[in-house]
Amino acid sequence: MLLQTNSYIVPKEKRAAHNHLMQRFRQVLMKIGCDHFEVFEQVGANWAGGETSGRFVQMMKFRDRKHCQAVQLTERKDAAAQALVKEFCELINFGYQEGQGLFAHGYYNAVIEPIRIKPSDLAYHAFEGDVTPIESTEELLADAPAADPKEPKVRHESVDVFSPVKPKDEDESKSDAAEVKEEVKEEVKG
């Protein structure tokens, strides 16, 4: 895994335009083969609200150097991508930031594998085409204390995009949807 970062400053009056431009960047990058693009804004110590520095970091992940180079080559040949790069450079006054050392660019190699989040109901890992269940939520919660009926019910669903998940039966999905619909009706009445 290879990570490319770009760090730069965006003036307050240009942040809305920057956010819109980054959404367009994501679409173009996905179209040309970069499937992971994120943008973060630096905040104050301990995530203090209201204290922003105006410094942003773009993060693009690539499978390897070859993938990164292929995306960069495609970006150079794509007219829409080049127009966005030009608009971005004008928006942040790239020449000035680069000259003053405010624009930083870096590449990083992965040291450890990313954390993978398991689905809440049943997780599977694939080894050479074999799909094997780990354990069910019911088994994990067998010894858990009973839920307080006054507490609101919260459903948590997360998906590990790296591990295949056994699809639910169509009837099971319909019954889940009906159950959620009933819970919502009960909460609205109560």
N, C-alpha and C positions, 0 to 999 in steps of 0.2 A: 504494500500500500504506500502510495506517495501522496503527500499533502503539500499543496502550494498555498501560500498566504500572500496577501497584499494588505498593507496597513497604511492608512492615510487619514487626513482631516477633512471634515465636511463642515462648512460654516452653517450656523443655525438657519439662516434664511434659505439655504439650499437643501435642507434635509428632506423635505417632502418630495422634491424632485429626485433626490438621490434614492429614496425608498422606491419610488415608481420605476426608476431606471434599473434598480437591482432586480425587481420582479421581471422586467423585460430581459435582463441579462440571464436570469435563471432559465427562462424559456428558450432562449437562443442556445445557451450552453447545453441544455438537455438535447436539443435538436441536433447538435453537432457531436454529441457523444460524451459529454461530461455529466454524469448522472448524480453528482453530489456537489452542490454549491450552496454555501451558507454565508450570511453576513451578520456580524455582531457589532454592537456599539459598546465601547468601553464605558463603564460607570464608576462611581466613586467607591471608596473602601467599603467592604461588607455590603455591596449592592445598594448603597444609599440612594434612595429615590431622589429624583430631581437634580442629581449631580452628574451631568454628562460632560465628557471632555470634547466631544465632537470627533473623537478618533474611532474609526471603523476598521474592522478586519474582515476581509473576504477569505473564505476557506474553500478550496476545491480539492476533492479527493480523486485520485486516479489509481487504477489497478497497479500500474508500474510506470517506469520511465517511457516505455514504448507507447503506452496508452496516452500519456500526457503529451508526448510529441505529436501523436496523430491528431489529438484534439486541437493543439496549437496550430498545426498545419491547416486543418480544416477551417479554423477561425480566421486565418490569414486570407483564405480563398473565399470566405462567405461575406457577401456585401452587407448583409444585415448585421452581422457580428462586427464588422469593421466600422459601420456607422455608429453602433453602440459604444465601441471603444473610443471613438473620436468624441462622442457626446460626453462620455465619462471623463475623459482627459480635460475637456473644456470646463465641465462642471466643477471639478476639484482643483483646477489650475495646476495640472500635472507638472508642467515645466518648472513652476515656482517651487512646488513641494519637493520635487526630485532635487532641485538645486540647493534647497535649504536642509535636505536630509530628513524631511517629514514623511516622505513616501518610503516604505520598507517592503521588500519583496523577498520571500524565502521559500525553500523547498525542504521538506522533512521526510525521512523514511520511517515507516512504522516499526516500533520496537516490540510491542505486544499486540495481540489480536484484540479487536473491539469487543466490548461486552455485548452479549446477546440477551435480549429480554424474551422470556418464554410466555406463551399464551396462558391465560388464567385458568382455562378449563382442562387442557391436555397438551403437553409438549411432546414433540417428537424430534429425534435426531436421525439423520440419514447417513448410513454408512454403506457405501457401495450399493446403492439402490434399495437397501433394506430400511423400512420405516418401523421403528419400535417405540411404543409408548413408554414414558418415564414413570409417571404415576398420576392418578386423577386427583382433582381438587377434593372430592368426597373423602378419599383416603387421608389426605393431609388435614382435613378439618374435622375428622371423626372425634378427636379428643378436645376440640375447641369448645369454649363455653357458649351457651345459647345466646343468640343475639337479642338485644333489648328491643321489644316491639315498638317502642316509642322513637327509636333512632331511625332516621331516613335510610332507605335501602340505596346503596350505591353500587353500580355495576362498573367493574374495571375490566377492560379488555386491552391487551397489548399483543403485538405480533412481532415475532422474530423473523425479519425478512430474509435471514440467512438459513433458517431451518424450515423444511416443509411441514405444514400443519395438516393433519388429517381433516378433510372437509366434513362438515356436519351433514347429516341426512337432511333432505328437503323437509320432511315432516318435523324433525327436531327444530329446524330453523323457524318454521311456521309457529310451532308451539312456544318457542322463546319469544317471538315477536308478540304473540297473543298475551303471554305472561307479562311482558313489559307494558303493554297497552293497558292491561287490568291494573297493574301497580300504579300507573300514572292516573287512571280514573279514580282509584282509591285515595291517592294523595290530594287530588283536586277536591274531592268531596270532603275530606277530613281537614 
